[in-house]
Amino acid sequence: MFFLLFTSNSILAQGLLTYSNGLSKSPLVQHFTTSEGLPSNGVYKIFQDSKNFIWFASDAGVSRYDGTKFNYYRKQDGLSSNLVFDIKEDSKGRIWFFHTNACLDFFQNNFLHNEKNTAFLDSLRSDDFFRQIYEDKKGNLYFYFNIRRIIYCLDSTNQVTKYKLPSIRSKNHFKPRTTEAMSVRYLTKNADDEFNFWTPGGFFISKNHSKKIELGSSAFRYREVITSSTKKKYVVVRDNDSTQFNVKRFNEELNFEKI
């Protein structure tokens, strides 16, 4: 078990507590930089997968740490690019790598999948890179959150469907301009199989991406939803009539618990 902490140019890994003389505790702290095996000190994301491997996304590819050594995956090893800014995992155990060049790769069963060896990944390439992924109860994956209002759906048979959300302009109460409300920051499905969109313009509902999107509530403006390692969710949100964003507990509802 690790606790991983960012510093300005390195990562700290705090291991299990050790005991001295059977009484006092002293934590073992190890610094990780390129000297210890990281591919780069520019680390954008640390991710622990379902098998407890620790992955590092960096500007020099990705690396996997097993507690003893690092394994590297770079462009020369099959990555679409070396600049990887995020890592996520789906229910099939696929470890997804998000690139700033708008490509998506994944790692499964010790094999690195890219556009050259896995045909459907070419269909997931977009004009602007995705920042989020959502998996519904049927195993469909939705890649979303980009400035072009595009959502790609990868179904359980690896077929890709592309959706373009309509532009909905939302009035900004503090500046003389409007905000694009369909820059979706968080996506879920409710019990009625409707899509719920949490956006800078408020909360929206749609039965299908291609049908009319209805405003559910404009009481709050959403910037980001963060999921912790314990699967707890937090939302960066502000009241419609306030300029201040706050972090609150998020249960995919319109009421929030304060921290």
C-alpha positions as CSV (number, residue, x, y, z in Angstrom):
1,M,0.0,0.0,0.0
2,F,1.3,3.4,-1.0
3,F,0.5,7.1,-0.4
4,L,1.7,9.1,-3.3
5,L,2.3,12.9,-2.9
6,F,3.3,15.5,-5.4
7,T,6.1,17.9,-4.8
8,S,7.3,20.5,-7.3
9,N,9.7,18.2,-9.2
10,S,9.3,14.8,-7.6
11,I,7.0,12.3,-6.1
12,L,7.0,10.9,-2.6
13,A,6.0,7.4,-1.9
14,Q,5.1,6.6,1.7
15,G,5.2,2.9,2.4
16,L,4.1,0.9,5.3
17,L,5.0,2.1,8.8
18,T,8.0,0.4,10.4
19,Y,8.6,-0.2,14.1
20,S,11.6,0.7,16.1
21,N,12.2,-1.2,19.4
22,G,8.7,-2.5,19.1
23,L,7.3,0.9,20.4
24,S,7.8,3.9,18.2
25,K,6.7,4.3,14.6
26,S,8.8,5.9,11.9
27,P,7.4,6.3,8.3
28,L,9.6,5.2,5.4
29,V,9.6,8.0,2.8
30,Q,11.2,7.4,-0.6
31,H,11.6,10.1,-3.2
32,F,11.0,9.2,-6.9
33,T,12.6,11.3,-9.6
34,T,14.3,10.3,-12.9
35,S,17.3,9.2,-10.8
36,E,15.1,6.5,-9.2
37,G,13.4,5.4,-12.4
38,L,10.7,7.8,-13.4
39,P,10.7,8.5,-17.2
40,S,10.3,12.2,-16.4
41,N,9.9,14.6,-13.5
42,G,7.0,16.1,-15.4
43,V,4.3,13.8,-14.1
44,Y,0.7,14.7,-14.9
45,K,-1.3,11.8,-13.3
46,I,-0.7,9.0,-10.8
47,F,-3.1,6.1,-11.1
48,Q,-3.5,2.9,-9.2
49,D,-5.2,0.1,-11.2
50,S,-7.3,-2.8,-10.0
51,K,-4.2,-5.0,-9.8
52,N,-2.5,-2.4,-7.5
53,F,0.1,-1.4,-10.0
54,I,1.0,2.3,-9.9
55,W,0.9,4.1,-13.3
56,F,2.6,7.5,-14.0
57,A,1.5,9.7,-17.0
58,S,4.2,12.0,-18.1
59,D,5.6,14.1,-20.9
60,A,8.0,11.2,-21.7
61,G,5.4,8.3,-21.9
62,V,4.0,6.2,-19.1
63,S,5.6,3.9,-16.6
64,R,4.2,1.2,-14.4
65,Y,5.6,0.6,-10.9
66,D,5.1,-2.7,-9.1
67,G,6.7,-1.6,-5.8
68,T,10.2,-2.7,-6.9
69,K,10.8,-1.6,-10.5
70,F,9.5,0.6,-13.3
71,N,8.3,-0.7,-16.7
72,Y,8.3,2.0,-19.4
73,Y,5.9,2.5,-22.4
74,R,6.9,5.2,-24.9
75,K,6.3,6.0,-28.5
76,Q,9.1,3.6,-29.5
77,D,7.2,0.9,-27.5
78,G,3.9,1.5,-29.3
79,L,2.4,4.6,-27.6
80,S,0.7,7.1,-30.0
81,S,2.7,9.9,-28.4
82,N,4.9,10.4,-25.4
83,L,2.8,13.2,-23.9
84,V,0.2,11.4,-21.8
85,F,-1.8,13.6,-19.5
86,D,-4.3,11.1,-17.9
87,I,-4.9,7.4,-17.2
88,K,-8.2,5.6,-16.5
89,E,-9.4,2.0,-16.2
90,D,-12.7,0.4,-17.3
91,S,-14.5,-2.6,-16.0
92,K,-12.8,-4.9,-18.6
93,G,-9.4,-4.0,-17.1
94,R,-8.3,-1.9,-20.0
95,I,-5.9,0.9,-18.8
96,W,-6.7,3.9,-21.0
97,F,-4.0,6.5,-21.9
98,F,-5.2,10.0,-22.9
99,H,-2.8,11.9,-25.2
100,T,-2.8,15.6,-25.9
101,N,-2.7,14.8,-29.7
102,A,-6.3,13.5,-29.3
103,C,-5.3,9.8,-29.6
104,L,-6.4,7.1,-27.2
105,D,-4.4,3.9,-26.4
106,F,-5.0,1.2,-23.9
107,F,-3.1,-1.6,-22.1
108,Q,-4.6,-5.0,-21.5
109,N,-3.2,-8.4,-20.7
110,N,0.3,-7.1,-21.0
111,F,-0.3,-5.8,-24.5
112,L,-0.3,-2.1,-25.6
113,H,-3.1,-1.4,-28.0
114,N,-2.8,1.6,-30.5
115,E,-4.4,2.7,-33.8
116,K,-2.1,0.4,-35.8
117,N,-2.9,-2.9,-34.1
118,T,-6.4,-2.2,-32.9
119,A,-8.7,-0.9,-35.6
120,F,-11.5,0.7,-33.5
121,L,-9.0,3.1,-31.8
122,D,-8.7,5.0,-35.1
123,S,-12.4,5.7,-34.9
124,L,-11.9,7.2,-31.4
125,R,-9.5,9.9,-32.6
126,S,-11.1,13.3,-32.4
127,D,-10.3,16.9,-33.4
128,D,-9.7,17.8,-29.7
129,F,-8.6,15.5,-26.9
130,F,-11.1,14.1,-24.5
131,R,-10.6,14.7,-20.7
132,Q,-13.2,12.3,-19.2
133,I,-14.7,8.8,-19.6
134,Y,-18.0,7.3,-18.4
135,E,-19.1,3.7,-18.3
136,D,-22.8,2.8,-18.1
137,K,-24.3,-0.4,-16.8
138,K,-24.3,-2.0,-20.2
139,G,-20.5,-1.5,-20.5
140,N,-20.7,1.3,-23.0
141,L,-17.9,3.8,-22.7
142,Y,-18.5,7.5,-23.3
143,F,-15.5,9.7,-24.1
144,Y,-16.3,13.4,-23.5
145,F,-15.4,16.9,-22.2
146,N,-13.8,18.7,-25.1
147,I,-14.3,22.2,-26.5
148,R,-16.0,20.9,-29.7
149,R,-19.0,19.4,-27.8
150,I,-18.3,15.9,-29.1
151,I,-19.1,12.6,-27.4
152,Y,-17.9,9.2,-28.6
153,C,-19.5,6.0,-27.5
154,L,-17.6,2.7,-27.6
155,D,-20.1,-0.1,-27.1
156,S,-19.5,-3.6,-25.7
157,T,-18.8,-4.9,-29.3
158,N,-16.2,-2.2,-29.9
159,Q,-18.4,-0.2,-32.3
160,V,-17.9,3.6,-32.2
161,T,-20.8,6.1,-32.4
162,K,-20.1,9.8,-32.6
163,Y,-22.4,12.5,-31.2
164,K,-22.2,16.2,-31.6
165,L,-24.1,18.1,-28.9
166,P,-26.0,21.3,-29.9
167,S,-24.6,24.6,-28.9
168,I,-26.5,26.1,-25.9
169,R,-25.4,29.5,-24.8
170,S,-25.8,30.4,-21.1
171,K,-25.9,33.9,-19.8
172,N,-22.9,34.9,-17.6
173,H,-24.2,37.0,-14.8
174,F,-20.9,38.7,-14.1
175,K,-19.4,39.4,-17.5
176,P,-20.9,40.8,-20.7
177,R,-20.8,37.5,-22.6
178,T,-22.3,34.0,-22.7
179,T,-20.9,30.7,-21.8
180,E,-21.1,27.5,-23.8
181,A,-23.3,25.3,-21.6
182,M,-22.6,22.1,-23.6
183,S,-19.0,21.8,-22.6
184,V,-19.9,18.8,-20.5
185,R,-17.8,18.4,-17.4
186,Y,-19.5,15.3,-16.0
187,L,-21.8,12.8,-17.6
188,T,-24.0,10.1,-16.0
189,K,-27.2,8.1,-16.7
190,N,-30.1,8.1,-14.4
191,A,-32.5,5.2,-13.5
192,D,-34.7,6.1,-16.5
193,D,-31.6,5.7,-18.8
194,E,-31.5,9.4,-19.5
195,F,-28.2,11.3,-19.9
196,N,-27.4,13.8,-17.2
197,F,-25.0,16.6,-18.2
198,W,-23.2,18.7,-15.5
199,T,-21.9,21.8,-17.3
200,P,-20.7,25.4,-16.8
201,G,-24.3,26.4,-17.8
202,G,-26.1,24.1,-15.2
203,F,-27.6,20.7,-15.1
204,F,-29.2,19.2,-18.3
205,I,-31.1,16.1,-19.2
206,S,-31.5,14.2,-22.5
207,K,-33.1,10.9,-23.4
208,N,-30.7,10.6,-26.3
209,H,-27.8,12.8,-27.5
210,S,-29.6,13.4,-30.8
211,K,-32.8,14.5,-29.2
212,K,-33.7,17.7,-27.4
213,I,-31.6,18.6,-24.4
214,E,-33.6,20.1,-21.5
215,L,-32.4,22.3,-18.7
216,G,-32.9,20.6,-15.4
217,S,-31.5,23.4,-13.2
218,S,-29.4,26.5,-13.6
219,A,-28.9,27.0,-9.9
220,F,-25.2,25.9,-10.0
221,R,-22.3,26.1,-12.5
222,Y,-20.0,23.1,-12.6
223,R,-16.3,23.2,-13.3
224,E,-15.1,19.7,-12.5
225,V,-15.9,16.5,-10.8
226,I,-13.1,14.7,-9.0
227,T,-13.1,11.0,-8.0
228,S,-10.9,10.0,-5.1
229,S,-9.0,6.7,-4.8
230,T,-11.8,5.5,-2.4
231,K,-14.4,6.2,-5.1
232,K,-15.8,9.3,-3.3
233,K,-16.7,12.1,-5.6
234,Y,-16.2,15.9,-5.1
235,V,-17.5,18.7,-7.3
236,V,-15.9,22.1,-8.0
237,V,-19.0,24.2,-8.2
238,R,-20.4,27.7,-7.6
239,D,-23.8,29.2,-7.1
240,N,-25.4,30.9,-10.1
241,D,-25.2,34.3,-8.4
242,S,-21.7,33.9,-7.0
243,T,-18.2,34.2,-8.5
244,Q,-16.6,31.9,-5.9
245,F,-16.1,28.2,-6.7
246,N,-16.2,25.7,-3.8
247,V,-15.3,22.0,-3.4
248,K,-18.2,20.0,-2.1
249,R,-19.1,16.3,-1.7
250,F,-21.0,15.1,-4.8
251,N,-23.6,12.3,-4.9
252,E,-24.7,13.0,-8.5
253,E,-27.6,15.0,-7.1
254,L,-28.4,18.7,-7.1
255,N,-27.8,19.1,-3.4
256,F,-24.3,19.1,-2.1
257,E,-22.6,18.2,1.2
258,K,-20.2,20.8,2.5
259,I,-16.7,19.7,3.4
